[in-house]
């Protein structure tokens, strides 16, 4: 539940960036401020469609199951709206083909949710946010710098302009500023301009690239699945994903690690799909009708800017979403983690009576949220690069255990369900360390090692 409204001096919050992160934070701020101004560089499409400000928008996206449940609490009725407009409902175990060195068992699981494209989800969230009279959205405007009270060391607004030739700069005062402008955020430049140090960064890059295409699902063929996920491994660095989405479409992404990038040429793309260790995805698309060109994407490194470690940081400024931490998109964590950040911000606003210390409290709370998703993504990429041996102590043991869990998944349905529940953040990571799961993982590892 969101907190009741808290009266604040000025009662005006500013959100920079109107993607999913910005829309979610704007929604959360409704419970705390009389006015919220969201500033977005693009103009929103009138229907679900790609826009330039979301360069990865043509590719596969997933709101994890716990994220879907949280979205429904923020926007009651959203799930029904999405399904009514074409989102595809599915059991994430029974309606899916998963390949982790072998195919995983398919059976009813209770892990139910929906598939849809990123533009489709953003469009419907945008429509929900527009219902709130407290939120003003400035489309086609760009923030160029922050306003700063030097004496109080507080960010107190933004300087921006309309994205048209010869438009004058304008100042907008606010009680706080949320930077939700994504991976291309100017936050490091802005901090430097204010006299603050840049945060340390942790980077894990498996040099994974992917290429995506939309297909029309054949009308004369009704497959027994609604998604396919073929996981790349250290031994076979190619993988792929197919999601059945709205309007009878399949969104397909082929991926290769270690710079084994999938091609964007028609015949070579199909050849790459055929080279995957499981033929399910290739069999699906070889006769399907393409509805789009093939789009490549290679900015897939995991990058965490550690704002929680800064000794000094200005009050009134909050860095969120991809501006703070970006995950390898193939693991589908980004949107869900950003939603958790928005809910954490609501909790921080509820617990703090004033601005002092709020930024530090929030960044530390978010660091705890990021810890396990980061470990999952970094461990997976480390395995693709064969770098597990570089990890030390507990980190090395954890990576090896997670690898053993994944290796056991095709042979132990209980392990697979636990792994998927943790991946979708429905269950705590501790579920993977339940004695029953540990016994099955160890037994499976020993059995495979004996062969």
C-alpha positions as semicolon CSV with decimal commas, in nm:
position;residue;x (nm);y (nm);z (nm)
1;X;0,000;0,000;0,000
2;X;0,116;0,353;-0,072
3;X;0,135;0,595;0,214
4;X;-0,115;0,875;0,279
5;X;-0,029;1,220;0,151
6;X;0,241;1,403;0,345
7;X;0,238;1,783;0,334
8;X;0,572;1,928;0,224
9;X;0,691;2,283;0,179
10;X;0,619;2,386;-0,178
11;X;0,460;2,052;-0,252
12;X;0,625;2,022;-0,593
13;X;0,834;1,729;-0,719
14;X;1,011;1,706;-1,055
15;X;1,078;1,385;-1,251
16;X;1,334;1,394;-1,532
17;X;1,257;1,126;-1,790
18;X;0,921;0,981;-1,885
19;X;1,000;0,618;-1,956
20;X;0,866;0,342;-1,735
21;X;1,094;0,450;-1,447
22;X;0,977;0,811;-1,461
23;X;0,612;0,713;-1,491
24;X;0,635;0,482;-1,190
25;X;0,804;0,742;-0,972
26;X;0,551;1,005;-1,078
27;X;0,273;0,770;-0,968
28;X;0,436;0,710;-0,629
29;X;0,487;1,084;-0,574
30;X;0,111;1,140;-0,603
31;X;0,082;1,017;-0,247
32;X;0,319;1,285;-0,117
33;X;0,308;1,604;-0,328
34;X;0,041;1,840;-0,449
35;X;0,212;1,882;-0,786
36;X;0,440;1,657;-0,990
37;X;0,602;1,771;-1,315
38;X;0,739;1,501;-1,544
39;X;0,975;1,624;-1,819
40;X;1,024;1,393;-2,119
41;X;1,246;1,448;-2,426
42;X;1,015;1,262;-2,665
43;X;0,654;1,300;-2,758
44;X;0,453;0,997;-2,655
45;X;0,297;0,799;-2,941
46;X;-0,083;0,799;-2,950
47;X;-0,073;0,417;-2,946
48;X;0,174;0,149;-2,841
49;X;0,471;0,212;-3,069
50;X;0,849;0,243;-3,064
51;X;0,993;0,584;-2,972
52;X;1,350;0,707;-3,011
53;X;1,404;0,773;-2,641
54;X;1,385;0,401;-2,567
55;X;1,645;0,256;-2,807
56;X;1,602;-0,096;-2,666
57;X;1,224;-0,077;-2,702
58;X;1,218;-0,303;-3,009
59;X;1,365;-0,590;-2,813
60;X;1,225;-0,849;-2,572
61;X;1,120;-0,716;-2,231
62;X;0,963;-0,890;-1,934
63;X;0,805;-0,748;-1,623
64;X;0,880;-1,023;-1,373
65;X;0,589;-1,182;-1,190
66;X;0,636;-0,998;-0,863
67;X;0,664;-0,677;-1,061
68;X;0,334;-0,754;-1,234
69;X;0,167;-0,796;-0,895
70;X;0,315;-0,466;-0,770
71;X;0,201;-0,288;-1,086
72;X;-0,152;-0,406;-1,021
73;X;-0,140;-0,257;-0,671
74;X;-0,017;0,076;-0,809
75;X;-0,270;0,076;-1,093
76;X;-0,574;-0,133;-0,993
77;X;-0,727;-0,293;-1,300
78;X;-0,414;-0,260;-1,516
79;X;-0,376;-0,636;-1,560
80;X;-0,731;-0,667;-1,693
81;X;-0,670;-0,373;-1,926
82;X;-0,352;-0,526;-2,064
83;X;-0,516;-0,863;-2,120
84;X;-0,820;-0,701;-2,282
85;X;-0,595;-0,521;-2,529
86;X;-0,396;-0,830;-2,626
87;X;-0,135;-0,916;-2,364
88;X;-0,084;-1,293;-2,357
89;X;-0,163;-1,471;-2,031
90;X;0,047;-1,776;-1,948
91;X;0,176;-2,016;-1,687
92;X;0,545;-1,934;-1,683
93;X;0,637;-2,303;-1,644
94;X;0,367;-2,500;-1,822
95;X;0,334;-2,268;-2,124
96;X;0,707;-2,227;-2,185
97;X;1,001;-2,414;-2,331
98;X;1,314;-2,359;-2,123
99;X;1,651;-2,496;-2,222
100;X;1,936;-2,496;-1,968
101;X;2,168;-2,755;-2,122
102;X;1,854;-2,970;-2,164
103;X;1,482;-2,899;-2,166
104;X;1,310;-2,835;-1,834
105;X;0,991;-3,013;-1,735
106;X;0,660;-2,843;-1,817
107;X;0,379;-2,872;-1,562
108;X;0,118;-2,643;-1,402
109;X;0,301;-2,419;-1,156
110;X;0,080;-2,136;-1,036
111;X;0,340;-1,891;-1,166
112;X;0,096;-1,708;-1,389
113;X;0,135;-1,372;-1,559
114;X;0,142;-1,211;-1,901
115;X;0,367;-1,134;-2,197
116;X;0,363;-0,806;-2,386
117;X;0,602;-0,573;-2,565
118;X;0,781;-0,285;-2,392
119;X;0,599;-0,015;-2,598
120;X;0,265;-0,181;-2,516
121;X;0,334;-0,183;-2,142
122;X;0,471;0,173;-2,136
123;X;0,174;0,303;-2,334
124;X;-0,078;0,162;-2,089
125;X;0,116;0,279;-1,783
126;X;0,133;0,625;-1,944
127;X;-0,246;0,620;-1,992
128;X;-0,291;0,533;-1,623
129;X;-0,054;0,808;-1,506
130;X;-0,237;1,068;-1,715
131;X;-0,547;1,012;-1,503
132;X;-0,386;1,189;-1,206
133;X;-0,457;1,563;-1,208
134;X;-0,154;1,625;-0,985
135;X;0,082;1,512;-1,263
136;X;0,177;1,750;-1,545
137;X;0,371;1,598;-1,834
138;X;0,594;1,823;-2,044
139;X;0,664;1,633;-2,366
140;X;0,944;1,727;-2,607
141;X;1,135;1,914;-2,335
142;X;1,492;1,854;-2,223
143;X;1,662;1,921;-1,889
144;X;2,011;2,067;-1,933
145;X;2,120;2,129;-1,572
146;X;2,013;2,132;-1,209
147;X;1,926;2,432;-0,995
148;X;2,125;2,429;-0,673
149;X;2,108;2,614;-0,343
150;X;2,478;2,647;-0,261
151;X;2,423;2,748;0,099
152;X;2,190;2,461;0,186
153;X;2,361;2,214;-0,055
154;X;2,018;2,123;-0,192
155;X;1,903;2,062;-0,549
156;X;1,602;2,288;-0,584
157;X;1,489;2,246;-0,944
158;X;1,596;2,212;-1,308
159;X;1,681;2,425;-1,608
160;X;1,520;2,303;-1,928
161;X;1,401;2,402;-2,274
162;X;1,159;2,291;-2,540
163;X;1,329;2,068;-2,800
164;X;1,284;2,312;-3,085
165;X;1,529;2,554;-3,249
166;X;1,608;2,876;-3,060
167;X;1,397;2,799;-2,755
168;X;1,488;2,985;-2,440
169;X;1,598;2,814;-2,121
170;X;1,346;2,803;-1,838
171;X;1,389;2,740;-1,467
172;X;1,152;2,521;-1,270
173;X;1,168;2,515;-0,891
174;X;1,092;2,196;-0,699
175;X;1,132;2,042;-0,356
176;X;1,310;1,740;-0,503
177;X;1,431;1,611;-0,839
178;X;1,415;1,248;-0,956
179;X;1,664;1,160;-1,232
180;X;1,490;0,881;-1,424
181;X;1,648;0,970;-1,758
182;X;1,800;0,628;-1,818
183;X;2,142;0,503;-1,918
184;X;2,210;0,823;-2,113
185;X;2,160;1,038;-1,802
186;X;2,386;1,340;-1,758
187;X;2,401;1,283;-1,384
188;X;2,781;1,248;-1,369
189;X;2,823;1,579;-1,549
190;X;2,565;1,746;-1,327
191;X;2,734;1,624;-1,009
192;X;3,067;1,755;-1,132
193;X;2,912;2,093;-1,210
194;X;2,782;2,109;-0,852
195;X;3,123;2,026;-0,707
196;X;3,050;1,668;-0,604
197;X;3,251;1,355;-0,675
198;X;3,132;1,091;-0,918
199;X;3,029;0,758;-0,767
200;X;3,239;0,446;-0,808
201;X;3,119;0,207;-1,077
202;X;3,112;-0,172;-1,096
203;X;3,096;-0,312;-1,449
204;X;3,047;-0,668;-1,572
205;X;3,047;-0,707;-1,947
206;X;3,001;-1,042;-2,121
207;X;3,014;-0,863;-2,459
208;X;2,675;-1,008;-2,533
209;X;2,485;-0,871;-2,829
210;X;2,141;-0,953;-2,951
211;X;1,929;-0,902;-3,259
212;X;1,551;-0,887;-3,251
213;X;1,269;-0,924;-3,496
214;X;0,890;-0,932;-3,483
215;X;0,705;-1,212;-3,661
216;X;0,341;-1,278;-3,728
217;X;0,236;-1,595;-3,549
218;X;0,102;-1,842;-3,811
219;X;-0,278;-1,849;-3,795
220;X;-0,289;-2,218;-3,893
221;X;-0,050;-2,325;-3,619
222;X;-0,132;-2,306;-3,250
223;X;0,178;-2,416;-3,058
224;X;0,152;-2,565;-2,710
225;X;0,382;-2,293;-2,575
226;X;0,371;-1,915;-2,538
227;X;0,743;-1,856;-2,491
228;X;1,079;-2,016;-2,564
229;X;1,398;-1,942;-2,371
230;X;1,726;-2,105;-2,473
231;X;1,996;-2,012;-2,224
232;X;2,350;-1,944;-2,343
233;X;2,625;-2,120;-2,148
234;X;3,005;-2,109;-2,125
235;X;3,025;-2,406;-2,363
236;X;2,762;-2,273;-2,603
237;X;2,752;-1,895;-2,596
238;X;2,446;-1,859;-2,816
239;X;2,089;-1,835;-2,694
240;X;1,752;-1,697;-2,787
241;X;1,409;-1,594;-2,663
242;X;1,066;-1,595;-2,826
243;X;0,767;-1,431;-2,658
244;X;0,410;-1,451;-2,785
245;X;0,282;-1,095;-2,746
246;X;-0,010;-0,871;-2,836
247;X;-0,172;-0,864;-3,183
248;X;-0,074;-1,225;-3,259
249;X;0,293;-1,139;-3,279
250;X;0,611;-1,315;-3,175
251;X;0,899;-1,106;-3,046
252;X;1,225;-1,290;-3,109
253;X;1,572;-1,208;-2,979
254;X;1,885;-1,406;-3,067
255;X;2,190;-1,347;-2,849
256;X;2,559;-1,431;-2,850
257;X;2,819;-1,370;-2,579
258;X;3,192;-1,303;-2,607
259;X;3,136;-1,085;-2,917
260;X;2,969;-1,371;-3,103
261;X;2,705;-1,124;-3,210
262;X;2,398;-1,244;-3,404
263;X;2,373;-1,107;-3,758
264;X;2,106;-0,874;-3,893
265;X;2,101;-1,029;-4,240
266;X;1,793;-1,242;-4,318
267;X;1,961;-1,572;-4,409
268;X;2,239;-1,543;-4,153
269;X;1,983;-1,463;-3,881
270;X;1,800;-1,789;-3,952
271;X;2,130;-1,976;-3,965
272;X;2,220;-1,836;-3,623
273;X;1,882;-1,952;-3,487
274;X;1,945;-2,297;-3,632
275;X;2,282;-2,313;-3,455
276;X;2,122;-2,292;-3,110
277;X;2,149;-2,610;-2,901
278;X;1,771;-2,655;-2,906
279;X;1,580;-2,628;-3,235
280;X;1,244;-2,511;-3,095
281;X;1,299;-2,144;-3,173
282;X;1,432;-2,206;-3,523
283;X;1,144;-2,443;-3,602
284;X;0,899;-2,172;-3,494
285;X;1,033;-1,885;-3,702
286;X;1,163;-2,052;-4,017
287;X;0,819;-2,041;-4,177
288;X;0,679;-1,741;-3,993
289;X;0,616;-1,406;-4,165
290;X;0,856;-1,126;-4,060
291;X;0,683;-0,800;-3,967
292;X;0,993;-0,590;-3,899
293;X;1,357;-0,551;-3,994
294;X;1,618;-0,718;-3,773
295;X;1,747;-0,475;-3,510
296;X;2,082;-0,530;-3,339
297;X;2,176;-0,410;-2,989
298;X;2,514;-0,441;-2,814
299;X;2,507;-0,211;-2,510
300;X;2,446;-0,494;-2,268
301;X;2,701;-0,450;-1,990
302;X;2,588;-0,453;-1,629
303;X;2,682;-0,116;-1,476
304;X;2,619;-0,009;-1,115
305;X;2,694;0,346;-1,005
306;X;2,739;0,325;-0,630
307;X;2,566;0,639;-0,507
308;X;2,524;0,466;-0,173
309;X;2,902;0,489;-0,119
310;X;2,933;0,864;-0,170
311;X;3,055;1,050;0,138
312;X;2,890;1,369;0,011
313;X;2,580;1,397;-0,199
314;X;2,337;1,682;-0,249
315;X;2,000;1,668;-0,079
316;X;1,693;1,679;-0,298
317;X;1,841;1,469;-0,580
318;X;1,752;1,103;-0,635
319;X;1,904;0,890;-0,911
320;X;1,693;0,591;-1,014
321;X;1,653;0,318;-1,273
322;X;1,913;0,282;-1,547
323;X;2,069;0,614;-1,451
324;X;2,196;0,434;-1,141
325;X;2,211;0,064;-1,233
326;X;2,164;-0,099;-1,570
327;X;2,144;-0,476;-1,611
328;X;2,220;-0,694;-1,910
329;X;1,875;-0,674;-2,076
330;X;1,869;-1,047;-2,154
331;X;1,797;-1,124;-1,788
332;X;1,475;-0,921;-1,782
333;X;1,534;-0,757;-1,443
334;X;1,549;-0,385;-1,518
335;X;1,183;-0,282;-1,521
336;X;1,096;-0,488;-1,215
337;X;1,389;-0,360;-1,009
338;X;1,296;-0,002;-1,100
339;X;0,943;-0,066;-0,975
340;X;1,087;-0,184;-0,642
341;X;1,295;0,134;-0,627
342;X;0,979;0,343;-0,667
343;X;0,808;0,155;-0,385
344;X;1,119;0,197;-0,168
345;X;1,108;0,570;-0,235
346;X;0,750;0,579;-0,115
347;X;0,860;0,407;0,207
348;X;1,145;0,656;0,253
349;X;0,912;0,954;0,209
350;X;0,674;0,803;0,458
351;X;0,943;0,750;0,722
352;X;1,124;1,086;0,686
353;X;0,976;1,413;0,810
354;X;1,217;1,633;0,618
355;X;1,469;1,632;0,334
356;X;1,788;1,604;0,539
357;X;1,930;1,255;0,503
358;X;1,656;1,138;0,265
359;X;1,888;1,097;-0,035
360;X;2,136;0,884;0,162
361;X;1,857;0,673;0,314
362;X;1,707;0,606;-0,029
363;X;2,034;0,520;-0,204
364;X;2,129;0,274;0,071
365;X;1,786;0,113;0,064
366;X;1,811;0,075;-0,314
367;X;2,158;-0,080;-0,283
368;X;2,002;-0,358;-0,077
369;X;1,734;-0,406;-0,343
370;X;1,997;-0,431;-0,616
371;X;2,229;-0,673;-0,439
372;X;2,074;-1,008;-0,537
373;X;1,955;-0,919;-0,892
374;X;2,306;-0,787;-0,955
375;X;2,457;-1,111;-0,824
376;X;2,235;-1,313;-1,058
377;X;2,322;-1,104;-1,364
378;X;2,693;-1,074;-1,286
379;X;2,723;-1,445;-1,209
380;X;2,549;-1,540;-1,534
381;X;2,777;-1,314;-1,735
382;X;3,085;-1,437;-1,550
383;X;2,993;-1,794;-1,640
384;X;2,954;-1,698;-2,006
385;X;3,307;-1,559;-1,999
386;X;3,448;-1,849;-1,798
387;X;3,552;-1,608;-1,524
388;X;3,407;-1,791;-1,221
389;X;3,759;-1,883;-1,112
390;X;3,840;-1,515;-1,051
391;X;3,578;-1,483;-0,777
392;X;3,697;-1,545;-0,425
393;X;3,554;-1,667;-0,097
394;X;3,178;-1,645;-0,050
395;X;3,126;-1,483;-0,388
396;X;3,296;-1,772;-0,566
397;X;3,098;-2,030;-0,367
398;X;2,770;-1,851;-0,442
399;X;2,844;-1,833;-0,812
400;X;2,932;-2,203;-0,822
401;X;2,615;-2,293;-0,634
402;X;2,394;-2,084;-0,864
403;X;2,557;-2,253;-1,162
404;X;2,481;-2,592;-1,006
405;X;2,117;-2,487;-0,951
406;X;2,082;-2,393;-1,317
407;X;2,251;-2,717;-1,428
408;X;2,013;-2,920;-1,212
409;X;1,700;-2,742;-1,335
410;X;1,631;-2,967;-1,638
411;X;1,653;-3,281;-1,426
412;X;1,487;-3,170;-1,101
413;X;1,146;-3,003;-1,151
414;X;1,134;-2,885;-0,790
415;X;1,470;-2,711;-0,833
416;X;1,352;-2,553;-1,159
417;X;1,031;-2,417;-1,001
418;X;1,231;-2,276;-0,708
419;X;1,482;-2,117;-0,946
420;X;1,208;-1,960;-1,157
421;X;1,025;-1,833;-0,849
422;X;1,343;-1,664;-0,726
423;X;1,423;-1,530;-1,074
424;X;1,077;-1,370;-1,086
425;X;1,128;-1,241;-0,729
426;X;0,812;-1,417;-0,613
427;X;1,022;-1,612;-0,363
428;X;1,313;-1,502;-0,148
429;X;1,662;-1,605;-0,266
430;X;1,668;-1,821;0,048
431;X;1,429;-2,058;-0,133
432;X;1,730;-2,187;-0,327
433;X;1,894;-2,285;0,002
434;X;1,603;-2,484;0,142
435;X;1,739;-2,822;0,253
436;X;1,523;-3,010;-0,002
437;X;1,659;-2,795;-0,284
438;X;2,020;-2,818;-0,168
439;X;2,000;-3,199;-0,148
440;X;1,859;-3,223;-0,501
441;X;2,116;-2,978;-0,642
442;X;2,407;-3,164;-0,481
443;X;2,275;-3,504;-0,588
444;X;2,223;-3,384;-0,945
445;X;2,573;-3,235;-0,954
446;X;2,728;-3,559;-0,827
447;X;2,526;-3,770;-1,069
448;X;2,627;-3,562;-1,369
449;X;2,989;-3,553;-1,248
450;X;2,997;-3,930;-1,236
451;X;2,906;-3,963;-1,603
